[in-house]
């Protein structure tokens, strides 16, 4: 169990995160005012308000998972396999890359497994791309094992409070990449997760689906073949493949669960149950669903027929 110093560290970290939350909301409001009244662009205020409501709700739903995961993480830490602390400052570098790899795997799973997509789809539901999209986050994310995924880093010898802090910093970095007005950043493209790279990630364009999963870097995207650069001249459509038009926070938070439960009720075999739960979103037992691969095959077929 965490000791007094760890609890104090967590309390300080939570205070820092609250301060960052204020900066985040102020920045989002400033962006909205500039886009609407200076740049003279249309701005969907109702969508941003819905994102804010989701953020407030998430503040409540996050409390229980932290209380569950932290004792388990400290138990793993007590049985750690390595001692990265002996490397001094290099331990922070090791944690950065270890966390980035775990984040990449979790983020990719959130797109490739329906179990995780049910909550991650909330983040991808805005049909506009601006800073308010950064805090449109599902209420069930951590209830569905997000903290558990990162806890094994404690088994590698990283102190759980340090892991939580590093994860929080990783997410804080990602706030600014949710902008469609920041141009490409030259030599940084293909190295960092930039606004351009993240625009691709949030795109519903068929060629951009399931790409750019990195947190701070796109290193593992490049290693595992999921990196896609933003193409000049290609208009990006943001949101889900089937756009969500609701501004109701409750509907946004849970809109993926009804279809999943309906599919589970129709399942006839254990394979179908597992497929509907953990297969890619859009999976169907006959192979004629709406997964990314299915949609691309259908696109090729249609193009061939028209050609």
C-alpha positions in Angstrom: 0.0 0.0 0.0 1.2 3.5 -0.7 2.9 5.3 2.3 2.4 8.8 3.6 5.0 10.3 1.2 3.3 8.7 -1.8 -0.1 10.0 -0.7 1.4 13.5 -0.3 2.9 13.2 -3.8 -0.4 12.2 -5.3 -2.1 15.1 -3.5 0.4 17.6 -5.0 0.0 16.0 -8.4 -3.7 16.3 -8.3 -3.4 19.9 -7.4 -1.1 20.5 -10.4 -3.5 18.7 -12.7 -6.4 20.9 -11.4 -4.3 24.0 -12.2 -3.6 22.6 -15.7 -7.3 22.0 -16.1 -8.0 25.7 -15.5 -5.3 26.6 -18.1 -6.8 24.1 -20.5 -10.3 25.4 -20.2 -9.2 29.0 -20.5 -7.2 28.2 -23.6 -10.1 26.4 -25.2 -12.4 29.4 -24.5 -9.8 31.8 -26.0 -9.5 29.7 -29.1 -13.3 29.7 -29.5 -13.5 33.5 -29.1 -10.7 34.1 -31.6 -12.0 31.6 -34.2 -15.6 32.9 -33.9 -15.0 36.7 -33.6 -11.6 37.3 -35.1 -11.2 34.7 -37.8 -15.0 34.7 -38.4 -15.3 31.0 -38.5 -18.4 29.0 -37.4 -17.9 27.5 -34.0 -20.1 24.8 -32.5 -20.6 26.1 -29.0 -23.1 23.3 -28.1 -20.5 20.7 -29.0 -17.9 22.4 -26.7 -20.4 22.6 -23.9 -21.2 18.9 -24.3 -17.5 18.2 -24.1 -17.2 20.3 -20.9 -20.1 18.4 -19.3 -18.4 15.1 -20.2 -15.2 16.4 -18.6 -17.0 17.2 -15.4 -18.7 13.8 -15.3 -15.4 12.1 -15.8 -13.9 13.8 -12.8 -16.4 11.8 -10.7 -16.0 8.4 -12.5 -12.2 8.6 -12.3 -12.1 8.4 -8.5 -13.1 4.8 -8.0 -10.6 3.3 -10.6 -7.7 5.2 -9.0 -8.6 3.8 -5.6 -8.8 0.3 -7.0 -5.7 0.4 -9.3 -3.2 2.1 -7.0 -3.0 -0.6 -4.3 -2.6 -3.2 -7.0 0.1 -1.2 -8.6 2.0 -0.9 -5.3 1.7 -4.6 -4.8 3.3 -5.1 -8.2 6.0 -2.6 -7.3 6.8 -4.5 -4.1 7.4 -7.5 -6.3 9.3 -5.6 -9.0 11.6 -7.4 -11.4 14.0 -4.5 -12.1 15.5 -1.5 -10.3 15.5 1.3 -12.9 16.1 3.9 -10.1 19.7 2.8 -10.0 20.2 4.5 -13.4 19.5 7.9 -11.8 18.2 10.5 -14.3 18.2 7.8 -17.0 15.3 6.1 -15.2 13.1 9.0 -16.3 14.1 8.4 -19.9 13.4 4.7 -19.6 10.0 5.5 -18.0 9.2 7.9 -20.8 9.8 5.4 -23.6 8.2 2.5 -21.6 5.1 4.6 -21.0 5.0 5.7 -24.6 5.1 2.1 -25.8 2.3 1.0 -23.3 0.3 4.1 -24.3 0.7 3.2 -28.0 -0.5 -0.3 -27.4 -3.5 0.8 -25.3 -4.4 3.5 -27.8 -4.2 1.1 -30.7 -6.3 -1.4 -28.8 -8.9 1.3 -28.1 -9.4 1.5 -31.9 -9.0 -2.2 -32.7 -11.0 -3.8 -29.9 -14.7 -3.0 -29.4 -14.5 -3.4 -25.7 -12.2 -0.4 -25.5 -13.8 1.5 -28.4 -17.1 1.7 -26.6 -15.5 4.4 -24.4 -12.8 5.8 -26.7 -15.4 6.6 -29.4 -16.6 9.4 -27.2 -13.3 11.2 -27.7 -13.7 10.8 -31.5 -17.3 11.9 -31.6 -16.9 15.7 -32.2 -17.5 16.6 -35.8 -15.2 19.6 -35.4 -11.6 19.6 -34.3 -10.6 22.1 -31.7 -9.1 22.3 -28.3 -12.5 21.3 -26.6 -12.2 17.9 -28.3 -9.2 17.2 -26.1 -11.3 17.0 -23.0 -14.3 15.1 -24.5 -13.5 11.9 -22.7 -15.6 8.9 -21.9 -16.9 8.2 -18.4 -16.2 4.4 -18.6 -12.6 4.5 -19.8 -10.9 3.7 -16.5 -13.7 1.4 -15.4 -12.7 -0.7 -18.4 -9.1 -1.3 -17.4 -7.2 1.7 -18.4 -5.3 1.9 -15.1 -4.8 -1.8 -15.1 -3.0 -1.6 -18.4 -0.5 0.9 -17.1 0.0 -0.8 -13.7 2.4 -3.5 -14.9 5.0 -0.7 -15.4 5.3 -0.9 -11.6 6.3 -4.5 -12.0 9.2 -3.3 -14.1 10.3 -1.2 -11.1 8.7 2.2 -11.7 7.1 3.7 -8.6 3.3 3.9 -9.2 3.1 7.6 -8.3 5.8 8.3 -10.9 3.9 6.3 -13.5 0.8 8.3 -12.8 2.7 11.5 -13.0 4.3 10.5 -16.3 1.0 9.4 -17.7 -0.6 12.7 -16.7 2.2 14.7 -18.4 1.8 12.6 -21.5 -1.9 13.4 -21.7 -1.2 17.1 -20.9 1.1 17.3 -23.9 -1.6 16.0 -26.1 -4.0 18.9 -25.3 -2.4 21.3 -27.8 -2.4 18.8 -30.7 -6.2 19.1 -30.9 -6.2 22.0 -33.3 -6.9 22.3 -37.0 -5.4 25.8 -37.3 -1.8 24.9 -36.4 0.2 24.1 -39.6 2.6 21.3 -40.2 5.8 21.7 -38.1 8.4 20.8 -40.7 11.2 18.5 -39.4 9.2 17.6 -36.3 6.6 15.8 -38.4 7.2 12.1 -38.3 8.9 12.4 -34.9 6.5 14.1 -32.5 2.7 13.7 -32.3 2.0 17.1 -33.8 -1.4 18.7 -34.6 -1.0 17.6 -38.2 -0.4 14.0 -37.1 -3.3 14.1 -34.7 -5.7 15.5 -37.3 -5.0 12.4 -39.2 -5.8 10.3 -36.1 -9.2 12.0 -35.7 -10.1 11.8 -39.3 -13.0 9.7 -40.5 -11.5 9.6 -44.0 -11.1 5.9 -45.0 -7.4 6.3 -45.9 -6.7 7.8 -42.4 -8.5 5.3 -40.2 -6.5 3.6 -37.5 -3.4 5.7 -37.7 -1.1 7.7 -35.5 -1.6 6.3 -32.0 1.4 7.8 -30.3 1.1 10.1 -27.3 4.1 12.4 -27.5 6.0 10.6 -30.2 5.0 8.7 -33.4 8.1 6.5 -33.0 6.1 3.3 -32.4 3.7 4.2 -35.2 6.6 4.2 -37.6 8.0 1.0 -36.1 4.7 -0.9 -36.3 3.4 0.6 -39.6 0.5 2.8 -38.3 2.0 6.2 -39.2 0.2 8.3 -41.8 1.3 11.8 -42.7 -1.4 14.4 -43.4 -1.7 14.8 -47.2 -1.9 18.3 -48.6 -5.1 18.9 -50.5 -7.1 16.2 -48.7 -10.1 17.6 -46.9 -10.4 16.0 -43.5 -13.8 14.9 -42.2 -13.7 14.7 -38.4 -15.9 12.6 -36.2 -17.0 9.0 -36.4 -17.4 7.1 -39.6 -21.1 7.3 -38.9 -21.4 10.8 -37.5 -22.9 11.4 -34.1 -25.1 14.5 -34.1 -26.2 14.5 -30.5 -25.3 17.2 -27.9 -26.6 15.1 -25.0 -23.7 14.2 -22.7 -25.4 11.0 -21.6 -26.1 9.8 -25.1 -22.5 10.7 -26.2 -21.0 8.8 -23.2 -23.0 5.6 -23.8 -24.0 5.6 -27.5 -21.7 2.7 -28.3 -23.1 0.3 -25.6 -26.6 -0.2 -27.0 -25.4 -1.5 -30.3 -22.8 -3.7 -28.6 -25.4 -5.3 -26.3 -27.8 -5.8 -29.3 -25.0 -7.7 -31.1 -24.3 -9.8 -28.0 -27.9 -10.8 -27.8 -27.8 -12.0 -31.4 -24.7 -14.1 -30.8 -25.1 -17.8 -31.3 -21.7 -19.2 -30.4 -18.9 -18.3 -28.0 -16.8 -17.2 -31.0 -19.5 -14.6 -31.9 -19.6 -13.4 -28.3 -15.9 -12.9 -28.2 -15.9 -11.3 -31.6 -18.6 -8.8 -30.7 -16.8 -7.9 -27.4 -13.1 -7.9 -28.4 -13.0 -8.0 -32.2 -12.6 -4.8 -34.2 -15.5 -2.3 -34.1 -17.9 -3.3 -36.9 -16.9 -7.0 -36.8 -19.4 -9.5 -38.1 -19.1 -13.3 -38.0 -19.7 -13.6 -41.8 -16.8 -11.2 -42.6 -19.2 -8.6 -44.1 -19.1 -6.0 -41.4 -17.8 -2.5 -41.1 -14.3 -2.9 -39.7 -11.6 -0.7 -41.3 -10.5 -3.6 -43.4 -14.1 -4.4 -44.5 -14.7 -0.8 -45.5 -11.5 -0.6 -47.5 -12.3 -3.9 -49.3 -15.7 -2.6 -50.1 -14.2 0.7 -51.4 -11.9 -1.2 -53.7 -14.8 -3.4 -55.0 -16.9 -0.4 -55.7 -14.1 1.4 -57.4 -13.4 -1.7 -59.6 -17.1 -1.9 -60.5 -17.3 1.8 -61.4 -14.0 1.6 -63.3 
